[in-house]
Amino acid sequence: MEPEHVEQTIPVSSEIVTTHIDPSVDAPDFKPRKEEDKPKRKNLVTPQMCTTSAARALFPAPRNLRADLRAADSQYFIHDPRLPTEEWDGDDDIGFTTHPMDPADAKFISTTSFVYQLLERLNDEDARHPRRKFTTGGDPGMKTSPGVSPEVEDVLTEDEEGSQASGQFGDEESAGTQLEDEEDDVSQADEVEVDVGVGVDDIDVMTAEEEEEEDDDDDDDDEEEGGEAEEEPEPTIVPNLPPRPVRRNELGHLDLRVIYEKDRTGFEESRDFQIVTGDRIAGRYEVVEYIGSAAFSRAVQCFDHITKQHVCIKIVKNDKDYFDQSLDEIKVLQLIREHDPDDEMSCVRVLDYFYFKENLFIVCELLRDNLYECQKFMAESDQPNYFTLPRLQQIARQVLTSLAYIHRLNLIHADLKPENILIQSYSKCLVKVIDFGSSCYEWDQLVTYVQSRSYRAPEVILGSAYDSKIDLWSLGAILFELLTGRVLFLNESIQTLLARIMAIVGPIPRHMLLGGSLSHQYFTRELLLFEQTKDQFDVPQTVYLVPKRTSLKERLGVADNLAADFIRSLLQVDPQLRPTALEALEHPWLTQRVY
């Protein structure tokens, strides 16, 4: 049966056109955002605050109820390569044990966020100095930094000696330093200085960016004084990134074409677009094969009768929220294509988009299987693992190039997982990153429900401030899964996910636990991990989750120390110690290891 004829439309131009709107004419009520309105991506709680008497009173050390109950920031979870730490029975071990919680311990479960409690207590203790108060900044779940005056140093200094007496409440910076000292192979990409003063607005603290700028200035001065300085060539794998765009206070618009059948009105018979092999979408794209579906959309392979090429079309489900989110994805895809005209950054390319029969369609280049499906097929057909260390090295370089590029555009992917990395060529081991439906700008109002759970970064889980480094955490979990064929952080809930993170990667810094707006849902005030579940008789119960120690290297089971160190660097719990995509590209495993 011949498909119903629809008038042919003009194909979209390959050139991305950016249209500027005059607010005074097109949007008289538009108020440009001031530069100082840009949200600050800082945690509300700093390591320095965790040493105060208020923090010790609100969040005491765990009582000696059981020998194996330890706080989430305990040094017990720091992996010492000189000692055996394997407590797992095997690869199928869930990685933790459970113990019933005594009903009397329910008093240590909080109904309000830790950060709100701590800042309120600090305000109360500092009430004698009205100008020195901490502030919660409104909603305790907000990701912005509180207005903290420099005089709070008085309060912090008074308690510093007392905090040193208890190792349980020691400074997180010293704990992080000890962790670095105990590890043998620490690359330069992992060495990131952490200043405990970050988060105190008026204290003169030099950020990493300012230090980098000052180093650049010093290099320029050295060149002027001593003639031409020797230039060190950059590694060849570091991509040639475009300049970082500045945030613009202007409006733009999408040229969304609405394609319709002439001389016809009314609603479609079905809310969702009917996919029929052989039919033409918008009179141009002939459906060849159904690819798959996701939460918000379905994907089909089509033949473009104008360009004579096969393409992939994403059909967004007929829902207002999905439609709005897909418009954001189109904006991101256009931005990515605009700054990468030569297609060198390993990101999927958008070709067309339009509205047809009450559905939004996004046309992209056609790629091959995703990494999950590829690995699953290899395992089911008893074929050798395609993802050997040399190929894994190539994939890591390409994905890091893609991440470095989108991060340079001030974007966060926020949903990196094996299903969102597609193979472009099996023989050349070329891949591309797809699905920017969850992507956002670093200055957007960030939400806590991002990333697939098994690849979700700790700062996102705890409700802390986060940035583009959450994508690096996801990449580390992906590389482990490709190499071993097992999901690294296998879980059934957020609590079981946190248990495996602590068991495999190490402790969670105290300032992250106390600064997360969601931490109180998973940890008691003694910072013990707990979960409210039901027993076999469907009776509610509360249990402690006790992680069983192991190490990432033991889980990997590879002899290549550089490869293990590279994956470990991406899985740093503290995002301040985690490398950026550009720093990860300079890791010795990518620059020195040749297979």
DOMI-782557 format. One line per field, with one value per residue (C-alpha): chain; residue in three letters; x, y, z. Coordinates in steps of 0.001 Angstrom, whole numbers, plus 500000, padded with zeros to 6 digits. Layout:
BEGIN
mol = (A ...)
type = (ALA ...)
X = (X ...)
Y = (Y ...)
Z = (Z ...)
END
This chain:
BEGIN
mol = (A A A A A A A A A A A A A A A A A A A A A A A A A A A A A A A A A A A A A A A A A A A A A A A A A A A A A A A A A A A A A A A A A A A A A A A A A A A A A A A A A A A A A A A A A A A A A A A A A A A A A A A A A A A A A A A A A A A A A A A A A A A A A A A A A A A A A A A A A A A A A A A A A A A A A A A A A A A A A A A A A A A A A A A A A A A A A A A A A A A A A A A A A A A A A A A A A A A A A A A A A A A A A A A A A A A A A A A A A A A A A A A A A A A A A A A A A A A A A A A A A A A A A A A A A A A A A A A A A A A A A A A A A A A A A A A A A A A A A A A A A A A A A A A A A A A A A A A A A A A A A A A A A A A A A A A A A A A A A A A A A A A A A A A A A A A A A A A A A A A A A A A A A A A A A A A A A A A A A A A A A A A A A A A A A A A A A A A A A A A A A A A A A A A A A A A A A A A A A A A A A A A A A A A A A A A A A A A A A A A A A A A A A A A A A A A A A A A A A A A A A A A A A A A A A A A A A A A A A A A A A A A A A A A A A A A A A A A A A A A A A A A A A A A A A A A A A A A A A A A A A A A A A A A A A A A A A A A A A A A A A A A A A A A A A A A A A A A A A A A A A A A A A A A A A A A A A A A A A A A A A A A A A A A A A A A A A A A A A A A A A A A A A A A A A A A A A A A)
type = (MET GLU PRO GLU HIS VAL GLU GLN THR ILE PRO VAL SER SER GLU ILE VAL THR THR HIS ILE ASP PRO SER VAL ASP ALA PRO ASP PHE LYS PRO ARG LYS GLU GLU ASP LYS PRO LYS ARG LYS ASN LEU VAL THR PRO GLN MET CYS THR THR SER ALA ALA ARG ALA LEU PHE PRO ALA PRO ARG ASN LEU ARG ALA ASP LEU ARG ALA ALA ASP SER GLN TYR PHE ILE HIS ASP PRO ARG LEU PRO THR GLU GLU TRP ASP GLY ASP ASP ASP ILE GLY PHE THR THR HIS PRO MET ASP PRO ALA ASP ALA LYS PHE ILE SER THR THR SER PHE VAL TYR GLN LEU LEU GLU ARG LEU ASN ASP GLU ASP ALA ARG HIS PRO ARG ARG LYS PHE THR THR GLY GLY ASP PRO GLY MET LYS THR SER PRO GLY VAL SER PRO GLU VAL GLU ASP VAL LEU THR GLU ASP GLU GLU GLY SER GLN ALA SER GLY GLN PHE GLY ASP GLU GLU SER ALA GLY THR GLN LEU GLU ASP GLU GLU ASP ASP VAL SER GLN ALA ASP GLU VAL GLU VAL ASP VAL GLY VAL GLY VAL ASP ASP ILE ASP VAL MET THR ALA GLU GLU GLU GLU GLU GLU ASP ASP ASP ASP ASP ASP ASP ASP GLU GLU GLU GLY GLY GLU ALA GLU GLU GLU PRO GLU PRO THR ILE VAL PRO ASN LEU PRO PRO ARG PRO VAL ARG ARG ASN GLU LEU GLY HIS LEU ASP LEU ARG VAL ILE TYR GLU LYS ASP ARG THR GLY PHE GLU GLU SER ARG ASP PHE GLN ILE VAL THR GLY ASP ARG ILE ALA GLY ARG TYR GLU VAL VAL GLU TYR ILE GLY SER ALA ALA PHE SER ARG ALA VAL GLN CYS PHE ASP HIS ILE THR LYS GLN HIS VAL CYS ILE LYS ILE VAL LYS ASN ASP LYS ASP TYR PHE ASP GLN SER LEU ASP GLU ILE LYS VAL LEU GLN LEU ILE ARG GLU HIS ASP PRO ASP ASP GLU MET SER CYS VAL ARG VAL LEU ASP TYR PHE TYR PHE LYS GLU ASN LEU PHE ILE VAL CYS GLU LEU LEU ARG ASP ASN LEU TYR GLU CYS GLN LYS PHE MET ALA GLU SER ASP GLN PRO ASN TYR PHE THR LEU PRO ARG LEU GLN GLN ILE ALA ARG GLN VAL LEU THR SER LEU ALA TYR ILE HIS ARG LEU ASN LEU ILE HIS ALA ASP LEU LYS PRO GLU ASN ILE LEU ILE GLN SER TYR SER LYS CYS LEU VAL LYS VAL ILE ASP PHE GLY SER SER CYS TYR GLU TRP ASP GLN LEU VAL THR TYR VAL GLN SER ARG SER TYR ARG ALA PRO GLU VAL ILE LEU GLY SER ALA TYR ASP SER LYS ILE ASP LEU TRP SER LEU GLY ALA ILE LEU PHE GLU LEU LEU THR GLY ARG VAL LEU PHE LEU ASN GLU SER ILE GLN THR LEU LEU ALA ARG ILE MET ALA ILE VAL GLY PRO ILE PRO ARG HIS MET LEU LEU GLY GLY SER LEU SER HIS GLN TYR PHE THR ARG GLU LEU LEU LEU PHE GLU GLN THR LYS ASP GLN PHE ASP VAL PRO GLN THR VAL TYR LEU VAL PRO LYS ARG THR SER LEU LYS GLU ARG LEU GLY VAL ALA ASP ASN LEU ALA ALA ASP PHE ILE ARG SER LEU LEU GLN VAL ASP PRO GLN LEU ARG PRO THR ALA LEU GLU ALA LEU GLU HIS PRO TRP LEU THR GLN ARG VAL TYR)
X = (500000 501379 501836 499701 501394 502627 503988 507787 509532 512784 515664 517294 520512 523789 524749 523610 522093 521928 519239 519509 516333 516050 514538 513187 511100 510437 510426 509884 509542 512873 515332 518947 520575 523303 526710 526694 523448 525351 525005 528199 528951 530185 529131 527470 529716 533508 536047 536842 533273 533383 536007 533828 532277 528851 529678 531018 527920 525443 527319 529030 531355 529599 529153 530943 527808 529503 533087 532120 529924 532026 531203 531150 534232 536198 539820 539028 537827 541086 542816 546377 548073 550416 547588 545079 541681 539741 536691 534465 533672 533879 532606 529011 529351 526930 529691 527974 526216 523128 522460 519103 518980 518074 514798 516626 518938 516037 516855 519943 517840 517223 514179 515943 519128 522476 523586 520555 521155 524857 524467 521645 523790 526714 524417 523239 526784 527810 524739 526924 528354 525327 527518 529354 526438 526330 523247 521393 520668 516971 516131 518590 518544 519855 523189 524373 526967 525871 527001 529777 531810 535550 535165 533900 537577 537296 534792 536665 540015 538652 537703 540698 542760 539839 539196 542774 542327 539840 540973 537351 536712 540019 540336 539232 542204 544607 542568 542762 546498 546990 545071 547314 550475 549468 548895 551955 551237 549612 549689 550064 546547 545271 547227 544762 545296 542329 542028 539984 538920 536784 533239 534123 533234 535321 538510 541217 541496 543073 541022 542503 541587 543303 546389 546459 546149 548922 551163 550510 551418 554619 555520 554979 557206 559924 559822 560195 563121 565051 564195 562201 561084 561204 557781 556785 554719 551291 550421 549060 545886 544818 542112 542216 539272 537428 537571 535249 532097 530963 527492 525323 522440 520363 517479 517417 514899 514602 513357 511071 509275 505730 504957 501296 498940 497094 493303 493161 492584 491860 493746 495504 493823 496606 498483 501787 503154 502532 505755 505175 508029 507965 506015 507557 507880 507143 507210 510989 512274 511294 511149 513572 513859 512828 515920 514639 512953 513906 512020 511233 511455 511692 514333 514010 516388 515209 516352 516516 515203 516816 520385 520212 521654 520466 519737 518476 515280 514368 510594 509818 506826 503746 504083 504541 507490 509246 508669 510213 513202 513774 513805 516676 518421 518052 519614 522549 523015 523027 525630 527804 527597 528188 531558 532650 532184 534754 533182 536337 534982 533262 529779 526690 525615 522105 520896 517287 514354 510667 507148 504867 501572 501689 505220 508685 511295 515084 517190 520796 523534 523158 525677 526019 525471 525971 528677 526217 524582 527968 529331 526095 526194 529823 529069 525951 527707 530793 533080 536229 535734 535986 537026 540671 543019 544264 540694 539664 542485 541160 537610 538795 540646 537622 535109 537434 537838 534072 533731 536527 534737 531270 532737 534541 531087 530046 527864 527420 526319 524769 523781 526931 526539 527390 524032 524879 528214 527723 530207 530930 533426 534258 537481 538854 537265 535618 532840 530597 528722 524956 521803 522144 518559 519697 522498 522551 524729 526964 525112 521621 519486 520856 518622 519512 517862 520418 522581 521617 521964 524867 526897 525790 528517 528615 528034 524833 523659 524201 522578 525773 526851 528223 529810 531116 533304 530289 530808 534329 532956 530531 533349 535385 532482 531944 535586 535515 532359 533771 536987 535470 531971 530488 528670 530991 528397 525656 522791 519173 518773 520674 521854 523259 524941 526620 527695 529495 531102 532514 533621 535372 536517 536884 535408 533196 534684 532824 532246 530421 528252 527347 526983 524609 520939 519999 522592 520177 518038 520876 523047 522345 523846 526628 527216 526276 524639 521079 518090 514410 513126 510654 511424 510200 506853 506444 507057 508918 512390 515464 518907 522499 524445 528044 530359 532893 536257 537891 539806 539266 542443 541248 537914 539621 541967 544427 548200 548490 549039 548726 545300 544133 545485 543726 540328 540952 541702 538322 536596 537830 534961 535882 535247 537970 540488 538927 540632 538970 538621 541699 543735 542625 543820 547327 547393 550428 548171 547016 550265 552941 551428 551769 550277)
Y = (500000 503367 505730 508834 511610 514591 517664 517612 520099 521954 520237 522115 523916 522435 525865 526670 530152 531977 534643 537478 538982 542614 542506 546032 545019 541283 540879 544189 542410 540594 541471 540471 538523 540369 538746 538597 536589 533579 530866 529962 526258 525738 523462 525115 523242 523454 521089 523890 523989 520273 520858 523177 522237 522643 519938 517620 518121 517583 514722 512694 509762 506399 504710 501418 499391 496964 496649 496782 499905 502745 506232 506861 509096 506576 506007 502317 502537 504057 501377 500645 498640 497114 495396 492786 494451 491841 491020 490002 486363 486875 488914 488052 489437 492328 494124 494791 493187 494371 494710 495606 499071 499337 501308 503657 504655 506232 509500 509750 509779 513349 514712 517878 518226 518166 521405 523247 521908 522763 526294 527012 525791 527915 530925 530269 529949 533132 535129 537458 538775 539604 540534 537221 534849 531953 531797 528940 531099 530210 526703 524240 522241 525121 524653 528249 529306 531067 534578 533895 536693 536343 536951 533387 532500 533340 530553 528101 528836 528400 524777 523806 522475 520453 518886 517655 515563 513270 511414 510667 514375 515229 517640 516146 517689 515649 512518 513219 513837 510544 508759 510241 509374 505740 505265 504347 505506 508917 510730 514429 514546 513530 516063 518842 521219 521644 524796 524343 527992 527436 528465 531455 534292 537134 535227 535825 532350 531726 529409 526888 529152 532153 530068 528941 532549 533629 530821 531994 535557 534312 532421 535584 537561 534909 535191 538967 538808 535887 536033 533338 530629 527021 525879 522383 520717 519599 515906 515108 513599 516898 518254 521673 523121 526304 529353 529122 531071 533731 533808 536072 538142 537900 535937 533516 531277 527924 527693 524762 523800 522531 520107 519377 517992 520697 520802 518766 519683 517878 515586 512386 509071 508032 510186 508470 508432 505099 503562 501537 500154 501739 504838 508233 510660 514213 512977 512636 510010 506422 504119 501218 499641 500167 500698 500913 503014 505020 506755 509851 508724 506022 505704 504464 504049 505937 506610 510273 510565 513980 513354 509642 508641 506561 508543 507978 509745 510277 510467 512294 511007 513215 514847 518494 517918 515606 518135 520956 518832 517847 521498 521970 519005 520592 523804 521857 519808 522960 524540 521430 521375 525101 524939 521642 522143 519468 516766 516100 516034 512622 514028 512978 515466 516798 517022 518182 518637 519359 518964 516529 514851 516117 514790 516323 514636 514989 513686 512675 510738 506964 505136 501502 499586 501159 499811 497958 496076 495312 493813 491918 490386 489338 487650 485830 484553 483371 485686 487225 490554 493290 495839 494972 497409 498919 499477 500748 503251 504483 504760 506661 509187 509789 510113 512425 514527 514760 515657 518231 519813 520019 521162 523935 525002 525258 522156 519064 515863 514491 511073 509323 505533 502639 503012 506622 505855 504471 502730 504458 501896 498467 498045 501470 501463 504843 505945 508969 510349 510741 511708 515265 515314 515696 518139 521551 524595 524766 527873 526396 525597 522115 519265 516243 513652 513297 510442 506786 505399 502985 505839 508619 510653 510857 514612 514134 511322 513441 516558 518628 521222 519589 520527 518884 516460 514218 513082 511908 509719 508118 507453 505683 503343 502724 501779 499318 497712 497385 495855 493327 492785 493622 496713 498324 499835 497239 498353 497958 501346 504544 503105 499955 502133 504191 501002 499717 503112 503158 499522 499828 503429 504606 506938 509904 513193 514669 518036 516265 514314 517371 519628 517426 518334 514630 513037 512812 510399 507847 508491 508900 511810 509405 509148 505467 504240 503002 501898 501529 498339 495521 492021 488753 489221 492731 494329 497678 497588 499807 498276 499446 498741 497794 497914 495102 496476 495782 497901 499012 497263 493972 494394 495147 492188 493634 493710 497101 499522 502575 501499 500802 504149 505960 504476 505123 508787 509185 507604 510033 510513 514139 516082 518553 515709 514349 515465 517442 515912 517774 516687 513083 513223 513896 510804 508561 505668 507725 509538 506908 503431 501771 498328)
Z = (500000 498996 501923 501907 499954 501886 500175 500048 502314 501765 503595 506417 505525 506720 508055 511583 511644 514959 515108 517585 518983 519913 523432 523180 520158 520455 524236 526031 529407 529044 531813 531106 533907 535717 535754 539555 539416 538123 540797 542601 542449 545988 548785 551735 554179 554001 555596 558029 559328 560068 562805 564910 568228 566616 564084 566792 568912 566092 564441 567199 566744 566428 569782 570223 569542 567211 566101 562412 562529 561162 559962 556212 556460 558532 557592 557831 554210 552987 550967 552017 549223 551809 553660 552493 552245 550297 552414 549503 548801 545054 542148 543035 546568 547147 549059 552385 555333 557203 560914 562490 563999 567647 568041 570416 567568 565690 567469 565263 562076 560909 559127 558001 555987 557768 556156 557527 561037 561001 559696 562139 565038 563879 563721 567268 568598 566812 567885 569954 566659 564430 561495 561554 561127 558766 556626 555010 551998 552065 550987 552566 549354 547254 545517 546046 548584 551797 552560 555085 556618 557222 560965 561415 561528 565247 565782 563596 565245 568762 568058 565963 568887 570229 566850 566591 569734 568005 564887 564021 563508 561912 559052 555753 554016 556155 555461 551757 552032 553838 551125 548489 550457 550799 547098 545067 541540 541644 538329 537859 536541 539991 542036 542691 545590 547920 550030 553193 552919 549829 550559 552758 550466 551850 552658 550113 548613 545257 543087 540667 537745 539346 540061 536446 535258 537628 536364 532829 533829 535478 532317 530282 532673 532398 528634 528799 531244 529817 526171 524498 526899 525841 524732 525754 523049 524184 523930 520519 521991 523566 521235 519645 521536 520591 522859 525852 524971 527399 528840 526699 527992 524854 523410 520507 518808 517061 513488 514232 511027 511433 508609 507956 505351 503433 503499 506720 510372 513617 515945 514975 515655 518040 520528 519703 516179 514453 513121 509960 507858 504403 505408 504811 507691 506550 502953 503083 505518 504692 507702 507269 510713 514310 516484 520064 522695 525763 528529 526480 522866 520213 517503 513926 511019 507926 504387 503452 499889 499446 500670 499722 503103 506028 509159 512675 513726 517342 517802 521026 522943 522797 526199 527099 529459 526998 524229 526271 527253 523629 522599 525037 523453 520010 521311 522743 519553 517462 519729 519513 515726 515406 517188 515585 511836 510949 513150 515170 518729 518778 519348 517414 514736 514343 510732 510949 513305 512776 514171 512382 513349 516946 517527 517594 515372 515690 512778 513500 511771 511851 514022 515054 518310 521707 523995 526213 523337 521801 525000 525636 522147 522552 525870 524624 521505 523450 521522 523015 524723 522089 524701 525212 526911 523614 522392 525811 525572 522215 523546 526615 524439 522214 525041 526971 523837 523569 527267 527098 524139 525667 528988 527124 525922 529597 529257 531431 529694 532925 531526 530381 530321 527947 526181 525285 523613 520113 517863 514579 513247 514660 512701 513648 517128 516649 519012 519526 522513 522051 523979 525230 526487 530101 529354 530982 531373 534417 535589 535211 538238 538763 539859 541986 539738 536950 535681 535613 539109 538563 537019 539381 541047 544890 544941 542954 545245 548350 546882 546908 544393 541254 537970 534794 536777 537333 533729 534608 537400 534953 532493 535174 535952 532218 531577 534473 533094 529579 530838 533261 531880 535321 536565 539098 541408 541143 543370 544308 545984 546711 550034 548452 545826 548564 550349 547259 546619 550158 549910 546541 546221 549808 552442 551708 552989 555953 554292 551465 553916 555967 552939 550961 551066 550770 553078 556008 553997 553883 556965 560650 562561 563509 559733 559678 556485 557039 554985 555777 554158 554743 555928 554416 556141 554680 558090 557993 559467 559620 559130 559093 555890 556662 553600 553236 552188 548882 546360 542807 541661 543151 541410 538085 538145 535607 535817 534092 536981 534727 533485 537038 538226 535381 536238 539932 539220 537511 540510 543148 545608 546282 543043 543995 543649 540462 537214 534480 531036 529787 532800 532303 528689 530003 532211 531540 530521 527539 526772 527499 527405 523993 523436)
END
